[in-house]
Amino acid sequence: MLKFFTTLLLATVLTGCATSSYYGNHLDSQENINQAQLANEAVTQLSKLYPPAATRFDLKHETNDAFGISLVKGLRENGFAVIEQLPTENSADNAQKRPVNIVNELRYVLDTTIDNDMHLYRMSLIVNDSSITRPYLFQRGQILPAGYWVRKE
Protein backbone atom coordinates (compact mmCIF):
# COMPACT_ATOMS: atom_id res chain seq x y z
CA MET A 1 0.00 0.00 0.00
CA LEU A 2 2.88 2.34 0.79
CA LYS A 3 4.34 1.63 -2.65
CA PHE A 4 1.02 2.65 -4.24
CA PHE A 5 0.90 6.02 -2.48
CA THR A 6 4.59 6.68 -3.09
CA THR A 7 4.16 5.94 -6.78
CA LEU A 8 1.02 8.07 -6.92
CA LEU A 9 2.78 11.00 -5.30
CA LEU A 10 5.85 10.71 -7.52
CA ALA A 11 3.74 10.31 -10.64
CA THR A 12 1.73 13.41 -9.84
CA VAL A 13 4.80 15.50 -9.04
CA LEU A 14 6.89 14.27 -11.96
CA THR A 15 4.16 14.58 -14.54
CA GLY A 16 3.41 18.03 -13.19
CA CYS A 17 6.97 19.05 -13.96
CA ALA A 18 6.95 17.41 -17.36
CA THR A 19 3.62 18.84 -18.50
CA SER A 20 3.63 22.34 -17.08
CA SER A 21 4.34 23.94 -20.45
CA TYR A 22 1.57 22.39 -22.52
CA TYR A 23 -2.18 22.07 -22.24
CA GLY A 24 -4.74 19.72 -23.71
CA ASN A 25 -5.38 16.02 -23.95
CA HIS A 26 -2.21 13.95 -24.15
CA LEU A 27 -3.80 10.52 -23.96
CA ASP A 28 -3.38 8.11 -26.83
CA SER A 29 -6.64 8.04 -28.79
CA GLN A 30 -6.44 4.24 -28.79
CA GLU A 31 -6.67 4.04 -24.98
CA ASN A 32 -9.96 2.63 -23.78
CA ILE A 33 -10.66 5.50 -21.35
CA ASN A 34 -14.14 6.97 -20.98
CA GLN A 35 -13.17 10.60 -21.50
CA ALA A 36 -16.80 11.75 -21.32
CA GLN A 37 -16.89 10.38 -17.75
CA LEU A 38 -13.77 12.38 -16.88
CA ALA A 39 -15.26 15.51 -18.45
CA ASN A 40 -18.46 15.01 -16.43
CA GLU A 41 -16.40 14.81 -13.22
CA ALA A 42 -14.55 17.98 -14.26
CA VAL A 43 -17.84 19.84 -14.81
CA THR A 44 -19.18 18.60 -11.46
CA GLN A 45 -16.08 19.87 -9.65
CA LEU A 46 -16.08 23.22 -11.48
CA SER A 47 -19.78 23.61 -10.56
CA LYS A 48 -18.85 23.25 -6.88
CA LEU A 49 -16.23 25.99 -7.12
CA TYR A 50 -17.81 28.46 -9.56
CA PRO A 51 -21.50 29.46 -9.83
CA PRO A 52 -22.68 28.18 -13.24
CA ALA A 53 -25.11 30.94 -14.20
CA ALA A 54 -22.64 33.67 -13.26
CA THR A 55 -19.38 32.25 -14.64
CA ARG A 56 -17.83 32.53 -18.08
CA PHE A 57 -14.89 30.38 -19.13
CA ASP A 58 -12.55 31.37 -21.94
CA LEU A 59 -10.82 28.20 -23.14
CA LYS A 60 -7.26 29.16 -23.99
CA HIS A 61 -6.44 26.20 -26.25
CA GLU A 62 -8.26 24.09 -28.80
CA THR A 63 -10.71 21.50 -27.48
CA ASN A 64 -11.14 19.28 -30.53
CA ASP A 65 -10.38 16.05 -28.59
CA ALA A 66 -12.92 13.71 -26.95
CA PHE A 67 -12.37 15.15 -23.47
CA GLY A 68 -12.51 18.78 -24.65
CA ILE A 69 -15.67 18.29 -26.69
CA SER A 70 -17.41 16.59 -23.74
CA LEU A 71 -16.12 19.28 -21.35
CA VAL A 72 -17.48 22.16 -23.44
CA LYS A 73 -20.82 20.39 -23.92
CA GLY A 74 -21.10 19.64 -20.19
CA LEU A 75 -20.18 23.17 -19.16
CA ARG A 76 -22.82 24.65 -21.44
CA GLU A 77 -25.48 22.13 -20.36
CA ASN A 78 -24.81 23.09 -16.73
CA GLY A 79 -25.26 26.82 -17.31
CA PHE A 80 -21.71 28.06 -17.89
CA ALA A 81 -20.91 30.49 -20.67
CA VAL A 82 -18.00 29.13 -22.74
CA ILE A 83 -15.80 30.87 -25.28
CA GLU A 84 -13.89 28.30 -27.29
CA GLN A 85 -10.47 28.72 -28.83
CA LEU A 86 -10.83 29.24 -32.55
CA PRO A 87 -8.65 27.22 -34.96
CA THR A 88 -4.99 28.25 -34.98
CA GLU A 89 -4.82 29.10 -38.68
CA ASN A 90 -6.31 32.57 -38.06
CA SER A 91 -5.24 32.98 -34.44
CA ALA A 92 -3.95 36.57 -34.89
CA ASP A 93 -7.26 37.71 -36.39
CA ASN A 94 -9.31 35.75 -33.85
CA ALA A 95 -7.49 37.26 -30.86
CA GLN A 96 -8.63 40.73 -31.93
CA LYS A 97 -12.30 39.62 -32.10
CA ARG A 98 -12.38 38.23 -28.53
CA PRO A 99 -14.19 40.17 -25.80
CA VAL A 100 -11.83 42.02 -23.47
CA ASN A 101 -13.67 41.38 -20.18
CA ILE A 102 -13.45 37.58 -19.88
CA VAL A 103 -14.00 36.41 -16.33
CA ASN A 104 -12.06 33.13 -16.14
CA GLU A 105 -9.40 31.62 -18.38
CA LEU A 106 -9.70 27.81 -18.49
CA ARG A 107 -7.07 25.27 -19.53
CA TYR A 108 -6.78 21.54 -18.93
CA VAL A 109 -4.17 18.83 -18.96
CA LEU A 110 -5.15 15.18 -19.29
CA ASP A 111 -2.15 12.86 -19.29
CA THR A 112 -0.81 9.56 -18.00
CA THR A 113 2.21 7.88 -16.53
CA ILE A 114 2.97 4.18 -16.72
CA ASP A 115 4.50 2.28 -13.83
CA ASN A 116 5.27 -1.43 -13.82
CA ASP A 117 2.39 -2.12 -11.43
CA MET A 118 -0.21 0.51 -12.35
CA HIS A 119 -1.41 2.90 -15.02
CA LEU A 120 -2.13 6.33 -13.52
CA TYR A 121 -3.93 9.23 -15.17
CA ARG A 122 -4.03 12.88 -14.15
CA MET A 123 -6.66 15.47 -14.89
CA SER A 124 -5.76 19.09 -14.12
CA LEU A 125 -8.08 22.03 -14.63
CA ILE A 126 -6.37 25.41 -14.56
CA VAL A 127 -8.66 28.39 -13.97
CA ASN A 128 -6.80 31.69 -14.16
CA ASP A 129 -3.83 31.19 -11.80
CA SER A 130 -5.18 28.33 -9.70
CA SER A 131 -5.52 24.65 -10.51
CA ILE A 132 -7.42 21.60 -9.36
CA THR A 133 -5.98 18.16 -10.00
CA ARG A 134 -7.16 14.60 -9.47
CA PRO A 135 -5.40 11.30 -10.12
CA TYR A 136 -7.19 8.33 -11.69
CA LEU A 137 -6.43 4.63 -11.98
CA PHE A 138 -7.52 2.31 -14.77
CA GLN A 139 -8.74 -0.97 -13.26
CA ARG A 140 -10.98 -3.74 -14.59
CA GLY A 141 -11.82 -1.73 -17.69
CA GLN A 142 -12.90 1.36 -15.72
CA ILE A 143 -11.32 4.67 -14.88
CA LEU A 144 -11.61 5.24 -11.12
CA PRO A 145 -10.55 8.14 -8.88
CA ALA A 146 -7.24 7.33 -7.18
CA GLY A 147 -7.36 10.25 -4.76
CA TYR A 148 -9.08 13.48 -3.86
CA TRP A 149 -9.20 16.71 -5.79
CA VAL A 150 -6.24 18.89 -4.86
CA ARG A 151 -6.57 22.65 -5.24
CA LYS A 152 -3.61 24.97 -5.71
CA GLU A 153 -4.24 28.70 -5.54
C-alpha positions in Angstrom: 0.0 0.0 0.0 2.9 2.3 0.8 4.3 1.6 -2.7 1.0 2.7 -4.2 0.9 6.0 -2.5 4.6 6.7 -3.1 4.2 5.9 -6.8 1.0 8.1 -6.9 2.8 11.0 -5.3 5.9 10.7 -7.5 3.7 10.3 -10.6 1.7 13.4 -9.8 4.8 15.5 -9.0 6.9 14.3 -12.0 4.2 14.6 -14.5 3.4 18.0 -13.2 7.0 19.1 -14.0 6.9 17.4 -17.4 3.6 18.8 -18.5 3.6 22.3 -17.1 4.3 23.9 -20.5 1.6 22.4 -22.5 -2.2 22.1 -22.2 -4.7 19.7 -23.7 -5.4 16.0 -23.9 -2.2 13.9 -24.1 -3.8 10.5 -24.0 -3.4 8.1 -26.8 -6.6 8.0 -28.8 -6.4 4.2 -28.8 -6.7 4.0 -25.0 -10.0 2.6 -23.8 -10.7 5.5 -21.4 -14.1 7.0 -21.0 -13.2 10.6 -21.5 -16.8 11.8 -21.3 -16.9 10.4 -17.7 -13.8 12.4 -16.9 -15.3 15.5 -18.5 -18.5 15.0 -16.4 -16.4 14.8 -13.2 -14.6 18.0 -14.3 -17.8 19.8 -14.8 -19.2 18.6 -11.5 -16.1 19.9 -9.6 -16.1 23.2 -11.5 -19.8 23.6 -10.6 -18.9 23.3 -6.9 -16.2 26.0 -7.1 -17.8 28.5 -9.6 -21.5 29.5 -9.8 -22.7 28.2 -13.2 -25.1 30.9 -14.2 -22.6 33.7 -13.3 -19.4 32.2 -14.6 -17.8 32.5 -18.1 -14.9 30.4 -19.1 -12.5 31.4 -21.9 -10.8 28.2 -23.1 -7.3 29.2 -24.0 -6.4 26.2 -26.2 -8.3 24.1 -28.8 -10.7 21.5 -27.5 -11.1 19.3 -30.5 -10.4 16.1 -28.6 -12.9 13.7 -27.0 -12.4 15.1 -23.5 -12.5 18.8 -24.7 -15.7 18.3 -26.7 -17.4 16.6 -23.7 -16.1 19.3 -21.3 -17.5 22.2 -23.4 -20.8 20.4 -23.9 -21.1 19.6 -20.2 -20.2 23.2 -19.2 -22.8 24.6 -21.4 -25.5 22.1 -20.4 -24.8 23.1 -16.7 -25.3 26.8 -17.3 -21.7 28.1 -17.9 -20.9 30.5 -20.7 -18.0 29.1 -22.7 -15.8 30.9 -25.3 -13.9 28.3 -27.3 -10.5 28.7 -28.8 -10.8 29.2 -32.5 -8.6 27.2 -35.0 -5.0 28.3 -35.0 -4.8 29.1 -38.7 -6.3 32.6 -38.1 -5.2 33.0 -34.4 -3.9 36.6 -34.9 -7.3 37.7 -36.4 -9.3 35.8 -33.8 -7.5 37.3 -30.9 -8.6 40.7 -31.9 -12.3 39.6 -32.1 -12.4 38.2 -28.5 -14.2 40.2 -25.8 -11.8 42.0 -23.5 -13.7 41.4 -20.2 -13.4 37.6 -19.9 -14.0 36.4 -16.3 -12.1 33.1 -16.1 -9.4 31.6 -18.4 -9.7 27.8 -18.5 -7.1 25.3 -19.5 -6.8 21.5 -18.9 -4.2 18.8 -19.0 -5.1 15.2 -19.3 -2.2 12.9 -19.3 -0.8 9.6 -18.0 2.2 7.9 -16.5 3.0 4.2 -16.7 4.5 2.3 -13.8 5.3 -1.4 -13.8 2.4 -2.1 -11.4 -0.2 0.5 -12.4 -1.4 2.9 -15.0 -2.1 6.3 -13.5 -3.9 9.2 -15.2 -4.0 12.9 -14.1 -6.7 15.5 -14.9 -5.8 19.1 -14.1 -8.1 22.0 -14.6 -6.4 25.4 -14.6 -8.7 28.4 -14.0 -6.8 31.7 -14.2 -3.8 31.2 -11.8 -5.2 28.3 -9.7 -5.5 24.6 -10.5 -7.4 21.6 -9.4 -6.0 18.2 -10.0 -7.2 14.6 -9.5 -5.4 11.3 -10.1 -7.2 8.3 -11.7 -6.4 4.6 -12.0 -7.5 2.3 -14.8 -8.7 -1.0 -13.3 -11.0 -3.7 -14.6 -11.8 -1.7 -17.7 -12.9 1.4 -15.7 -11.3 4.7 -14.9 -11.6 5.2 -11.1 -10.5 8.1 -8.9 -7.2 7.3 -7.2 -7.4 10.3 -4.8 -9.1 13.5 -3.9 -9.2 16.7 -5.8 -6.2 18.9 -4.9 -6.6 22.6 -5.2 -3.6 25.0 -5.7 -4.2 28.7 -5.5 
